[in-house]
Amino acid sequence: MKILSVLPTLLLLLLTATAQAEEPSGHILTLSASAETTVPNDEVILTFQATAQSKYPSEVVRKVNTKMQAAVEAAQEIQNEQHDLEIQTGNYQVTPIYDKNRLTYWQGKQTLILKIQNPAHLQDALAQIEAILPYQSIQYRVSTKAQQAAQNTLIPQAIEALKTRAKLAMQGFHAKQAVPLSTHIHTQTPMRVMSSRLASTGTTILPGKSMIKVSIDGKFQLIY
């Protein structure tokens, strides 16, 4: 019975000693660094909208479908010529419009979305589609391919910046070595740094640039 009562105490002492052995014995330092660059926006998202209204929902559907079909055919012609255009149709909605709880007419709408890989072709696409559907919005952004290429360049730069800070901290604390314990690399969504202007087909187009940033943080153990 006495042996059994001693076993839990020995087990507790063993676990405590193991935990203490695993704990770092030096000064733990947390540092962060980053690297960033600006790249041209090489992708454009254009949005157009087909709308119609009538007392009859079937008439609304017919009008919206006719406009959308003409716009899609025009976009496909551009696609055949440029090969850098993606075509997508958005949500289709037909809703009743009331006035003082009385149904007055039906309204329908559907969006057409064009993704253009080369902003130089934007003006032609805009002019041809805008003759059929009204222009709604434009969004410039960095393509996934360009974003990943920029990040692949920035990651080594961020790592070197973190190593430089660790060396400076090691010297400041008069340590002999700074051993990395853990690091985390973070990529951020590109942020527009130059705005675009587009009021009509005659307006000068400024795709602008986006900032791409990679940050890294890590823990280092200073050994004296």
HUKA-V166816 format. One record per residue. RES is the residue in one letter. SS is DSSP state (@ for helix, = for strand, . for the rest). BURIAL is + if it has 16 or more other ideal C-beta (glycine too) atoms within 10 Angstrom, else -. Layout:
BEGIN
RES_SS_BURIAL ; RES_SS_BURIAL
END
This chain:
BEGIN
M_._- ; K_@_- ; I_@_- ; L_@_- ; S_@_- ; V_@_- ; L_@_- ; P_@_- ; T_@_- ; L_@_- ; L_@_- ; L_@_- ; L_@_- ; L_@_- ; L_@_- ; T_@_- ; A_@_- ; T_@_- ; A_@_- ; Q_@_- ; A_@_- ; E_@_- ; E_._- ; P_._- ; S_._- ; G_._- ; H_=_- ; I_=_- ; L_=_+ ; T_=_- ; L_=_+ ; S_=_- ; A_=_+ ; S_=_+ ; A_=_+ ; E_=_- ; T_=_- ; T_=_+ ; V_=_+ ; P_=_- ; N_._+ ; D_._+ ; E_=_+ ; V_=_+ ; I_=_- ; L_=_+ ; T_=_+ ; F_=_+ ; Q_=_+ ; A_=_+ ; T_=_+ ; A_=_+ ; Q_=_+ ; S_=_+ ; K_._- ; Y_._- ; P_@_- ; S_@_- ; E_@_- ; V_@_+ ; V_@_+ ; R_@_- ; K_@_+ ; V_@_+ ; N_@_- ; T_@_- ; K_@_+ ; M_@_+ ; Q_@_- ; A_@_- ; A_@_+ ; V_@_+ ; E_@_- ; A_@_+ ; A_@_+ ; Q_@_- ; E_@_- ; I_@_+ ; Q_@_+ ; N_@_- ; E_@_- ; Q_@_- ; H_._- ; D_._- ; L_=_+ ; E_=_- ; I_=_- ; Q_=_- ; T_=_- ; G_=_- ; N_=_- ; Y_=_- ; Q_=_- ; V_=_+ ; T_=_- ; P_=_- ; I_=_- ; Y_=_- ; D_=_- ; K_._- ; N_._- ; R_=_- ; L_=_- ; T_=_- ; Y_=_- ; W_=_+ ; Q_=_+ ; G_=_+ ; K_=_+ ; Q_=_+ ; T_=_+ ; L_=_+ ; I_=_+ ; L_=_+ ; K_=_+ ; I_=_+ ; Q_._- ; N_._- ; P_@_+ ; A_@_- ; H_@_+ ; L_@_+ ; Q_@_- ; D_@_- ; A_@_+ ; L_@_+ ; A_@_- ; Q_@_- ; I_@_+ ; E_@_- ; A_._- ; I_._+ ; L_._+ ; P_=_- ; Y_=_+ ; Q_=_- ; S_=_- ; I_=_+ ; Q_=_- ; Y_=_+ ; R_=_+ ; V_._+ ; S_._- ; T_@_- ; K_@_- ; A_@_+ ; Q_@_+ ; Q_@_- ; A_@_- ; A_@_+ ; Q_@_+ ; N_@_- ; T_@_- ; L_@_+ ; I_@_- ; P_@_- ; Q_@_+ ; A_@_+ ; I_@_+ ; E_@_- ; A_@_+ ; L_@_+ ; K_@_+ ; T_@_- ; R_@_+ ; A_@_+ ; K_@_- ; L_@_- ; A_@_+ ; M_@_+ ; Q_@_- ; G_@_- ; F_._- ; H_._- ; A_._+ ; K_._- ; Q_=_- ; A_=_+ ; V_=_- ; P_=_- ; L_=_- ; S_=_- ; T_=_- ; H_=_- ; I_=_- ; H_=_- ; T_=_+ ; Q_._- ; T_._- ; P_._+ ; M_=_- ; R_=_+ ; V_._- ; M_._- ; S_._- ; S_._+ ; R_._- ; L_._+ ; A_._- ; S_._- ; T_._- ; G_._- ; T_._- ; T_._- ; I_._+ ; L_._- ; P_._+ ; G_._+ ; K_=_+ ; S_=_+ ; M_=_+ ; I_=_+ ; K_=_+ ; V_=_+ ; S_=_+ ; I_=_+ ; D_=_+ ; G_=_+ ; K_=_- ; F_=_+ ; Q_=_+ ; L_=_+ ; I_=_- ; Y_._-
END
